[in-house]
Amino acid sequence: MAVAAASSLSAPQPTAPNLAYAPSRTRILGILTVLTGLGFVLLLGLALFYAPTDATQGQVQRIFYLHMGAFFGGATAFLITVIAGVAYLRTRNLKWDRLAVSSVEVGLPLMTITLLTGAIWARPTWNTFWTSDPRLNSMAVMWLLYAAYLTLRNSLENPERRARFAAVYGILAFISVFYVFIVIRVRSDTLHPVVVGESPVESQAEGGFRTDASMAITLVFSLVWYIVASITLLWHRVRMENLAEHVRELKARLLS
């Protein structure tokens, strides 16, 4: 009996997702969705018309309000992947695995926005879309790690093995997110500007970011909006994943 109890703890818990969502949660999700849409319009207005033109970089500096926020939104999603991975390893409940993969599928597009807007900013600033900079290279490695997460998941058919592997992978992959954040704060061979915090480079070549009150307000609003948007998108994505899992289970029952 003791052996049976121990094996039941290590086995995955029932996976059938609950599609009967509480009406209050659905209303909250609807409100968040509307606020996210309105917030994006407000963010564009602040970035284009409220924040002043940067004295050094000119108009291209405005892209930072999309660039930085996208990174923090993606990092929030990847942090949820870590939390979901730990929860799965503790409980073996596959609902946490669905949350983990959903958060990666939300975070990766946001990090793609970070890469693309960074390249757009770099072209007039550094006269190239890409350079061998520690921040850029580490960002590319991070993106590839999470893209590989999705690819490798699809190569594993056993749900328990896939969830266990993905949980460990998702936890370890977050090291790359942390490194991307700190690399410009600890290395002196980077041209990438440090917007918040101290830089090891006294005068960063052609990339200085000087804030005043309106710039700071716009930047903070951007960070908050992207974090809220990532959570809202994740909430929708989890519901889609629950529905997909429900369809898979119905299909398995029909074919059995």
GIHUHU-V166571 format. One record per residue. PHI is phi in whole degrees, 0 to 359 (none if undefined). OMEGA is omega in whole degrees, -180 to 180 (* if undefined). BURIAL is b if it has 16 or more other ideal C-beta (glycine too) atoms within 10 Angstrom, else e. Layout:
BEGIN
phi | omega | burial
PHI | OMEGA | BURIAL
PHI | OMEGA | BURIAL
END
This chain:
BEGIN
phi | omega | burial
none | 179 | e
295 | 178 | e
295 | 179 | e
296 | 179 | e
294 | 180 | e
295 | -180 | e
293 | 179 | e
291 | 178 | e
288 | -178 | e
277 | -179 | e
280 | 178 | e
297 | 177 | e
285 | 180 | e
309 | -171 | e
257 | -175 | b
301 | -179 | e
285 | 178 | b
271 | -179 | e
266 | 178 | e
271 | -176 | e
284 | 178 | e
296 | 180 | e
304 | -179 | e
296 | 179 | e
293 | 178 | e
295 | 178 | e
295 | 179 | e
299 | 179 | e
296 | 178 | e
297 | 179 | e
296 | 178 | e
299 | -180 | b
296 | 179 | e
295 | -180 | e
296 | 178 | e
296 | 178 | b
296 | 178 | e
294 | -180 | e
295 | 179 | b
294 | 177 | e
298 | 179 | e
295 | 179 | e
299 | 178 | b
298 | 179 | e
297 | 178 | e
295 | -177 | b
292 | -174 | b
269 | -171 | e
238 | -176 | e
272 | 180 | e
291 | -179 | b
286 | 176 | e
288 | -179 | e
292 | -176 | b
293 | -177 | e
266 | -173 | e
268 | -179 | b
79 | -174 | e
294 | -175 | e
296 | 179 | e
298 | -178 | b
299 | -179 | b
292 | 178 | b
298 | -179 | b
291 | 173 | b
268 | -175 | b
294 | -177 | b
292 | -179 | b
299 | 180 | b
298 | 179 | b
297 | -178 | b
291 | 175 | b
295 | 177 | b
295 | 179 | b
297 | 177 | b
298 | 179 | b
297 | -180 | b
291 | 175 | b
295 | 177 | b
295 | 175 | b
300 | 178 | b
297 | -179 | b
299 | 180 | b
294 | 178 | b
296 | 178 | b
297 | -180 | e
297 | 178 | b
294 | -179 | b
297 | 179 | e
279 | -172 | e
252 | -174 | e
57 | 175 | b
267 | -173 | e
289 | 174 | b
295 | 179 | b
289 | 176 | b
294 | 177 | b
295 | 177 | b
294 | -178 | b
297 | -178 | b
292 | 178 | b
295 | -179 | b
291 | 175 | b
293 | -180 | b
291 | 173 | b
272 | -176 | b
291 | -176 | b
296 | 176 | b
299 | 178 | e
294 | 176 | b
291 | 174 | b
295 | 176 | e
299 | 178 | b
300 | 180 | b
296 | -176 | b
292 | 180 | e
292 | 176 | b
296 | 178 | b
293 | 178 | e
296 | 178 | e
293 | -175 | b
291 | -174 | b
301 | 179 | e
282 | -177 | e
274 | -178 | b
252 | -179 | b
66 | 177 | e
199 | 178 | e
284 | -176 | e
212 | 176 | e
219 | -178 | e
281 | -179 | e
251 | -179 | b
305 | -180 | b
292 | -178 | b
293 | -180 | b
295 | 180 | e
292 | 177 | b
295 | 179 | b
295 | 178 | e
297 | 178 | e
301 | 180 | b
300 | -180 | b
294 | 179 | e
298 | -179 | b
282 | 173 | b
294 | 177 | e
295 | 177 | e
305 | -179 | b
291 | -180 | e
295 | -178 | e
292 | 176 | e
302 | -177 | b
291 | -180 | e
273 | -179 | e
252 | -176 | e
270 | -179 | e
290 | -175 | e
300 | -178 | e
293 | 180 | e
296 | 180 | e
298 | -179 | b
293 | 180 | b
295 | 179 | b
298 | -178 | b
295 | 180 | b
296 | 180 | b
295 | 180 | e
300 | -178 | b
297 | 178 | b
291 | -178 | b
291 | -177 | e
295 | -178 | b
293 | 175 | b
303 | -180 | e
294 | 178 | b
295 | 179 | b
298 | -180 | e
295 | 178 | b
302 | -178 | b
291 | -173 | e
267 | -170 | e
300 | -179 | b
283 | 180 | b
262 | -178 | e
238 | -179 | e
249 | -178 | b
264 | -178 | e
258 | 179 | e
244 | 175 | b
266 | -176 | b
294 | -178 | b
290 | 172 | b
264 | -177 | b
281 | -179 | b
237 | 179 | e
102 | -177 | e
275 | 178 | e
243 | 176 | b
288 | 179 | e
256 | -176 | b
295 | -179 | e
227 | -175 | e
281 | -172 | b
298 | 172 | e
54 | -179 | e
214 | -178 | b
297 | -180 | b
239 | -178 | b
252 | -178 | e
254 | 165 | e
241 | -173 | e
300 | -177 | e
291 | 175 | e
296 | -179 | b
296 | 179 | e
298 | 179 | e
297 | -179 | b
295 | 180 | b
297 | 178 | e
298 | 179 | b
298 | -179 | b
297 | -180 | b
296 | -178 | e
298 | -179 | b
296 | 178 | b
295 | 178 | b
296 | 180 | b
296 | 180 | b
295 | 178 | b
292 | 179 | b
296 | 178 | b
298 | 179 | b
296 | 179 | b
300 | 177 | b
297 | -177 | e
294 | 178 | b
298 | 178 | b
295 | 176 | b
295 | 179 | e
293 | 176 | b
298 | 179 | b
295 | 179 | e
297 | 179 | e
294 | 178 | b
298 | 179 | e
294 | 179 | e
298 | 180 | e
292 | 177 | e
297 | 179 | e
296 | 179 | e
296 | 179 | e
293 | -179 | e
292 | -177 | e
273 | -179 | e
279 | * | e
END
